[in-house]
């Protein structure tokens, strides 16, 4: 089967790589896929200009934000069941779900409740992001920021999920130094019902988070984070690091207190970080695990069996895909994630909340298609090729 692509006429579709769903989660690593949301067809709006999203660089949100009616709940929840069927946990209401880029708190709250109920029914693992995005844009006091976190924590804990204390744009703007982060997080950690996951999201994912933990010097910031964890280690399950810097992650991992996990959020270097070395390994909370879930699960089970050759062989073709998907501007990776979900048949359309489907260029998406095909990620190559042709026609690039 062949498809004519811009710059690559006669592209021959590859064979899919199929992986049998495992009997359960991998034993040697804890792994969560940060899951995307599926918009209702027809709920577009806000993003214009074919690739620019208003307010992102300044920490704002895209236009056209709607309430819970903006999501296709059946398809959104079906995708979570897909992830659980492969033994992966679901990281809900995180960056991949367009937190701060189209998904408002009203919708997020409903998403957390619905997914929490599904997790209970399916017996699937789930963590959920708690943030401060119900606050209006602009300045907020530390008291207001703490109260916003507390409101979201209460919703997450009410459904029995593990909270992820997400990095807050409001706190990044309000904090005068590491002591303000210690004050807010310390108050939150003192009251949580169960150990939580902390969250360090680098500015490549959200420019408004520059200088998080009180300093633009990453060594100073890491020291502040480690001091916080050391003081509250019994209340911290782990910390998710998304800095796209393998060496820095390994260094921080080795300095964590015993029993505190490091969940890699490094969508460039995940195979080596999860495999680890003689001094330890990272667990995973990754956006890339959304589109590569079957392969990721198979690789983790190979690692369980001590089969590092198969582990590397399974992950190898996904790395070029991931590096392209998360290329600069990294925060637009969600567009590619949803595009792949459509091409693989997990949803009926390619529409996103806030109109974010326009955020990547045609050449970017063409290359994404080629890399996903090379990784064998299309279970039905004919469907993928048909939908790609249709999309290129609409873009005027067929």
C-alpha positions in Angstrom: 0.0 0.0 0.0 1.4 3.4 -1.0 0.4 7.0 -0.3 1.7 10.2 -1.9 3.0 12.6 0.8 4.4 16.1 0.2 8.0 15.6 -0.4 7.7 11.8 -0.3 5.5 10.5 -3.2 4.8 6.8 -3.2 5.5 6.3 0.5 5.0 2.6 1.1 3.1 1.8 4.3 4.9 -0.5 6.7 3.5 -3.5 8.6 2.0 -2.9 12.0 3.8 -4.2 15.0 1.3 -6.0 17.2 1.6 -6.6 20.9 -0.7 -8.8 22.9 -2.1 -6.9 26.0 -0.4 -8.3 29.1 -2.2 -9.9 32.0 -1.4 -6.9 34.2 1.0 -4.0 34.9 4.7 -4.5 34.7 6.3 -5.5 38.0 9.7 -3.9 37.9 8.6 -0.3 37.0 5.6 1.9 37.8 4.4 3.5 34.5 1.7 6.0 33.8 0.6 7.4 30.4 -0.4 11.0 30.5 -3.7 10.8 28.5 -5.2 13.2 26.0 -8.8 14.3 25.9 -11.1 13.9 22.9 -13.1 17.0 21.9 -16.6 16.8 20.6 -16.6 17.2 16.9 -17.7 20.8 16.2 -16.3 22.2 19.4 -13.5 24.2 17.9 -12.6 27.8 18.4 -10.0 30.2 19.6 -6.8 29.3 17.8 -6.3 31.1 14.5 -3.4 31.7 12.2 -2.4 28.1 11.6 0.0 27.5 14.3 -0.1 30.2 17.0 -1.9 29.9 20.3 -2.8 33.1 22.1 -1.3 33.6 25.5 0.8 30.4 25.7 4.2 32.1 26.0 2.8 34.4 28.7 1.2 31.6 30.7 -2.3 32.1 29.5 -4.8 29.8 27.9 -6.1 29.3 24.4 -9.3 31.0 23.3 -12.6 29.2 22.8 -12.5 27.4 26.2 -15.8 25.6 26.9 -17.3 23.6 29.7 -17.8 19.9 30.0 -20.0 19.8 26.9 -16.8 20.4 24.9 -15.6 16.8 25.4 -16.6 13.5 23.9 -16.9 11.7 27.2 -17.4 8.2 25.7 -14.4 8.3 23.5 -12.2 10.1 26.1 -13.0 7.4 28.7 -12.6 4.6 26.2 -9.1 5.7 25.6 -8.3 5.4 29.3 -9.6 1.8 29.2 -7.3 1.2 26.3 -4.3 2.3 28.4 -5.4 0.2 31.4 -5.9 -2.8 29.1 -2.2 -2.7 28.4 -1.3 -2.6 32.1 -0.4 1.1 32.1 -1.6 3.5 34.7 -3.4 6.7 33.6 -2.1 10.1 34.5 -5.2 12.2 34.3 -5.8 15.9 33.9 -2.1 16.6 33.2 -0.4 18.6 30.5 -1.3 16.1 27.8 -5.0 16.7 28.6 -4.5 20.4 27.7 -4.3 21.8 31.2 -3.8 25.5 30.7 -4.1 25.1 26.9 -7.9 24.8 26.4 -9.2 22.7 29.3 -10.9 24.7 32.0 -11.2 23.7 35.7 -15.0 22.9 35.4 -14.2 20.4 32.7 -11.1 19.1 34.4 -13.1 18.5 37.6 -15.6 16.4 35.7 -12.8 14.6 33.9 -11.2 13.6 37.2 -14.4 12.4 38.7 -15.4 10.4 35.6 -12.0 8.9 35.2 -11.7 8.1 38.9 -15.0 6.1 38.6 -13.7 4.3 35.5 -10.5 3.4 37.3 -12.4 2.0 40.2 -14.5 -0.1 37.9 -11.6 -1.3 35.7 -9.1 -1.8 38.6 -6.7 0.6 36.9 -4.1 2.8 38.5 -4.7 6.5 38.2 -3.0 9.7 39.3 -4.6 13.1 38.7 -3.1 16.6 38.4 -4.0 19.2 41.0 -3.2 22.8 40.1 -4.4 26.3 40.4 -6.0 26.9 37.0 -9.4 27.8 38.5 -7.8 31.2 39.5 -8.2 34.0 37.0 -5.1 35.1 35.0 -3.0 37.7 36.8 -1.6 38.1 40.3 -2.6 35.9 43.1 -1.5 35.7 46.7 0.1 32.7 48.3 -3.0 32.2 50.3 -5.2 32.1 47.2 -2.8 29.8 45.5 -2.8 27.4 48.5 -6.6 27.5 48.6 -6.8 26.7 44.9 -4.6 23.7 45.3 -6.6 22.5 48.3 -9.9 22.7 46.3 -8.4 20.5 43.5 -6.8 18.1 46.0 -10.2 17.6 47.6 -11.7 16.5 44.3 -8.9 14.1 43.5 -8.8 12.5 47.0 -12.6 12.1 46.9 -12.3 9.7 44.0 -9.4 7.8 45.6 -6.8 8.9 43.1 -3.2 9.8 43.8 -2.7 13.5 43.5 0.0 15.1 41.4 0.8 18.6 42.7 1.3 20.2 39.3 3.6 23.1 38.8 1.5 26.3 39.0 1.9 29.3 36.8 0.4 31.4 39.5 2.9 30.3 42.1 5.8 30.8 39.6 4.6 34.4 39.2 4.0 35.1 42.9 6.9 33.4 44.6 9.8 35.6 45.6 12.2 32.7 46.2 12.5 29.0 47.4 11.0 29.9 50.8 7.6 30.7 49.2 7.5 27.3 47.4 8.4 25.6 50.7 5.6 27.4 52.5 2.9 26.6 50.0 3.9 23.0 49.4 4.7 22.4 53.0 1.1 23.4 53.9 -0.3 21.1 51.3 1.9 18.1 52.2 0.9 18.4 55.8 -2.7 17.7 55.0 -2.8 15.2 52.2 -4.4 11.8 52.9 -1.8 9.7 51.1 1.6 10.3 49.5 1.5 12.5 46.4 3.6 13.1 43.4 5.4 16.4 43.0 5.9 17.9 39.5 8.7 19.8 37.9 7.7 20.9 34.4 10.4 22.7 32.6 9.9 26.0 30.6 10.1 24.1 27.3 6.7 22.6 28.2 5.4 25.9 29.6 7.4 29.1 29.4 5.5 30.6 32.3 7.2 28.1 34.6 10.7 29.6 34.1 12.5 29.7 37.5 10.3 27.2 39.2 11.3 26.2 42.8 12.6 29.7 43.2 15.5 30.0 40.8 16.4 30.0 37.1 19.6 28.2 38.1 18.6 24.6 37.8 21.1 23.5 40.5 19.6 25.9 43.0 16.1 24.9 42.0 17.0 21.2 42.4 18.4 21.9 45.8 15.2 23.6 46.9 13.1 20.7 45.6 15.3 18.1 47.4 15.1 20.1 50.6 11.3 20.1 50.4 11.2 16.3 49.7 13.6 15.6 52.5 11.5 17.5 55.0 8.3 15.7 53.9 9.6 12.4 52.5 6.8 10.2 54.1 4.2 12.2 52.2 5.9 12.1 48.8 5.4 9.0 46.6 7.7 10.5 44.0 8.6 13.4 41.8 7.9 13.8 38.1 10.8 15.5 36.3 10.2 16.9 32.8 13.4 18.9 31.9 14.5 16.8 28.9 18.0 16.6 30.5 18.9 12.9 31.2 22.1 13.8 33.2 20.3 16.2 35.5 17.5 13.7 36.1 20.0 10.9 37.0 21.8 13.2 39.4 18.6 14.2 41.1 17.4 10.6 41.2 20.5 9.5 43.1 19.9 12.2 45.7 16.3 11.3 46.5 15.5 9.8 49.9 15.0 6.1 50.0 11.4 5.2 49.0 10.8 8.3 46.9 10.4 7.5 43.2 11.6 9.5 40.3 9.0 9.5 37.5 10.7 10.4 34.3 8.8 12.9 32.2 11.7 13.0 29.7 10.1 12.2 26.3 13.5 12.2 24.6 15.5 9.8 26.8 13.0 7.5 28.4 14.4 4.2 27.4 17.8 4.7 29.1 16.2 6.4 32.1 13.7 3.7 32.7 16.2 0.9 32.2 18.5 2.6 34.7 21.9 1.6 35.9 23.6 -0.1 38.8 22.6 2.8 41.1 18.9 2.9 40.2 16.2 3.6 37.6 13.4 6.0 36.9 9.7 5.0 36.8 7.6 6.7 34.2 4.9 9.4 33.8 5.1 10.2 30.2 3.1 11.9 27.4 4.7 9.7 24.8 3.2 6.6 26.4 -0.2 7.8 25.2 0.5 7.1 21.5 2.9 4.2 22.0 1.0 2.4 24.8 1.1 -1.1 23.4 4.8 -0.9 22.6 5.6 0.7 25.9 3.8 -2.0 27.8 5.6 -4.8 25.8 9.0 -3.1 26.5 8.3 -2.9 30.2 7.3 -6.5 30.4 10.5 -7.5 28.5 12.4 -5.6 31.2 10.5 -7.6 33.8 11.9 -10.8 32.2 15.4 -9.5 32.1 15.3 -9.3 28.3 17.0 -6.0 27.7 17.6 -6.8 24.1 13.9 -7.0 23.4 13.3 -3.9 25.6 15.7 -1.9 23.5 14.4 -3.3 20.2 10.8 -2.4 21.0 11.6 1.1 22.2 14.2 2.0 19.5 11.8 3.0 16.7 9.7 5.1 19.1 12.5 7.4 20.1 12.7 9.3 16.7 9.0 9.7 16.8 9.0 11.1 20.3 11.8 13.5 19.6 9.9 14.8 16.6 6.6 14.9 18.4 8.1 17.0 21.3 10.3 19.2 19.2 10.3 23.0 19.7 7.8 24.5 20.5 7.4 21.5 22.8 4.1 22.6 24.3 2.4 21.9 21.0 3.1 18.1 21.3 -0.5 17.6 22.2 -1.5 18.3 18.6 0.6 15.3 17.4 -0.7 13.0 20.1 -4.3 13.6 19.1 -3.4 13.3 15.4 -1.9 9.9 16.0 -5.0 8.8 18.1 -7.2 9.7 15.1 -4.9 7.9 12.6 -4.8 4.8 14.7 -8.6 4.7 15.0 -9.1 5.7 18.6 -11.4 8.6 17.7 -13.5 9.6 14.8 -12.1 13.1 14.0 -9.1 15.3 14.4 -10.5 18.2 16.5 -9.1 19.5 19.7 -10.4 21.7 22.5 -9.5 25.3 21.8 -8.8 24.5 18.1 -5.3 23.3 19.0 -5.3 21.0 16.0 -4.0 24.0 13.9 -0.8 24.3 16.1 1.6 22.2 14.0 2.6 22.7 10.3 1.8 20.3 7.5 5.5 19.3 7.1 5.6 18.5 10.8 2.6 16.3 10.6 3.8 14.5 7.5 7.0 13.6 9.2 5.1 12.5 12.2 3.0 10.2 10.0 6.2 8.7 8.5 7.9 8.1 11.9 4.7 6.5 13.4 4.5 4.2 10.4 8.2 3.3 10.7 7.5 2.4 14.3 4.7 0.1 13.3 2.2 2.0 15.4 -0.7 1.9 12.9 -2.8 -1.2 13.6 -4.7 -0.6 10.4 -2.3 1.0 7.8 -5.2 1.3 5.3 -7.2 3.4 7.7 -4.2 5.5 8.6 -3.4 6.2 4.9 -7.0 7.0 4.1 -7.3 9.5 6.9 -3.9 11.0 6.1 -5.0 11.5 2.5 -8.2 13.2 3.6 -6.4 15.5 6.0 -3.9 16.5 3.3 -6.7 17.2 0.9 -8.3 19.6 3.5 -4.9 21.2 4.0 -4.6 21.7 0.2 -1.5 19.6 0.3 -2.7 16.4 -1.4 
